[in-house]
């Protein structure tokens, strides 16, 4: 028996960020068993075949800067998605929504008896807001995030209205439970990586005398970059810390002296992430709030030992195996972790091998195949639902 899954993606479908994640999952789920269609404002530079794509924006609006047409995108994508879902036979149709479909659209789907799956790309906004508000207060600056009480309430209403929620990490599951979501809605899932994205032999940076520690992502308070800069300085390890990504104003202001150090390198944009990983010895990701960062999966695939937090592990990093999982405010632990990986080359080699081996369980094709089975099991009630995937069970957080 086959089914149809229509995907609501409110962002342009591209090869970056959440839309890339959505595209790779949709691509891998599409099969004779599950016909997948992605409804998006427009698409560029990412093929998701055999999944279909419907572009909601008119032809002329697909080739101008998106900020110029964002205002007309919302109504068009909701209308296109509603029409697409309702065209399917009622007994085999399901919707898979990525943040943020309106509560009105969700209720309309429910009235039509459509089974709704929702993606949870980060922690519950209530949890995230509390974490970030506290840290910005500790730093003595105004919050640099956009999470409002209204958006927290809107997300909660949406979560309660849908049937199931895909959670890409255990920490995301915990955030939903602590905000009162029923455990029966939660589907344990993961994100993944594509070996082709990091394939190659070139290095972005010349070798240096000592350890090269790399961070990739937005250089911001949420990702804990102010803490990483401090821990690197206090470790007194010979080498360099490389931060790759756009930088938040608060980091520029609060960490100016640390950023000016000779052993700190800032790269605003990196097009070849594989070349960056090949320039590194260690990947550091001290995130305070997260969902399941793709860079962690890619860094493991690139053979880098990981230093991260419970928020940053996704489903892939296990403490003491692929790297070290540390509380973001454990200064002593972070300093000792950096020092240990600098001094113990054999430990780095062992963790590198473990990271590569572990990463093979999380290629996008495998991730999407697990998702497809989870969807079909729920659509057709094929016996007791089980999400106890063996490789998830031993993730230390």
Residue, then its C-alpha position, 0 to 999 in steps of 0.5 A: x500500500x502506498x501513501x502521499x506526503x505533502x511537505x510545507x516548506x515556507x523557505x526557498x528550497x536551497x542548498x543551505x540551512x533548514x531548507x537543505x535539510x528538508x530537501x534531503x529528507x524529502x529526496x530520500x523518503x520519496x519512493x513507490x511506497x511514499x510519493x513526496x511533494x515539496x511545496x515551497x516559495x521557489x527553488x534554486x541549486x538543490x535537486x530533490x528528485x524523485x520528490x516533486x517540487x511545487x513553486x508557489x511564487x509566480x515565474x517572475x518572482x523566482x529570480x529576484x532577491x527573495x526579500x522583494x517577494x517575501x511579503x507575497x510568499x506567505x499567502x501563496x504558499x499556504x494556498x498552494x499547499x492546501x490545494x495540493x494536500x486536498x487533492x489526494x485521496x483522504x485515506x492516504x494523505x498526510x502533511x509534513x510541515x516545517x516551521x512555521x505554518x499558521x495555526x489556521x492552516x493547521x486547523x484547516x488540515x485537521x478539519x479535512x482529516x489530514x494526518x500532520x507531521x511537524x519538524x522540530x528544528x530547534x528546542x521548544x521556543x519556551x526553553x530556548x527563550x529562557x536559556x538565551x534570556x539568562x545568558x544575555x542578562x549574564x553578559x549585561x546586554x539586551x537579548x539578541x534573539x527574536x523569540x517573543x512570548x507570543x511566538x512561544x504561545x503560537x508554537x505551543x498551539x501548533x504543536x498541540x494541534x498536530x499529530x506527530x513531531x519529529x525531534x532530531x535530538x534527545x534534548x529537543x524531545x526533553x524541551x517538548x516534554x518540559x513544556x507539556x507536549x504529550x509523549x505520544x506525539x514525539x517521534x525520535x529522529x535525526x539529521x544527517x550528512x552527505x559525503x559529497x558536500x565535504x569531498x575533496x583533498x584541498x585545505x582552506x588553511x595552511x598547516x600551523x605549528x600546533x593544534x587547529x580548532x575549528x568552529x563553523x556556524x553563526x558566531x553568536x551567543x546562542x552558539x556559545x562562541x564567547x565561551x569558546x574564545x575564553x576557554x581557548x585563551x585560558x587553555x594556553x595551547x599552541x595553535x589557532x582557533x578558527x571561527x567560520x561564519x557571520x558574527x553577532x554584534x554582541x560577540x564583536x563588542x564583548x570579545x574584542x580583545x579575544x578576537x584580536x589575539x594572534x592565534x584567533x582566525x575569523x572567516x566570515x564565509x566559507x564556501x567549501x566546508x570540507x576544505x575547512x574541516x581538512x584544515x582542522x584537528x578538532x571541531x568545537x561547538x559549545x552551543x547553548x541552545x540547538x536542535x541538531x546541527x548539521x555541522x556536527x554530522x559533517x565534522x564527524x564525517x570529515x574525521x574530526x574529534x568533537x568538543x560540544x555540549x548536550x545541545x550540540x551532539x545531535x544523535x551522533x556524538x558520544x562522550x569519550x568516543x567521538x569526542x567530549x560532551x561538556x556543559x557549556x559553562x564547565x570552564x575546567x572541563x573545556x580547558x582540559x578537553x582542549x589541552x588533552x586533544x592538543x597533547x594526546x595525538x593517539x586520542x585524536x586519531x582514535x576519536x577521528x576513526x570513531x567519528x568516521x565510523x559513527x557517521x556512516x549510520x547518519x548518511x542522508x539516505x539512511x536517515x530518510x529511510x528511517x523517516x519514511x518507515x516512521x511515517x508509513x507505520x503511523x499512516x497505516x497503523x502497522x502494529x506497535x510503533x517503535x522508534x528505538x533505533x539502536x544507534x540512537x540508544x547509546x548517545x550520551x548527553 
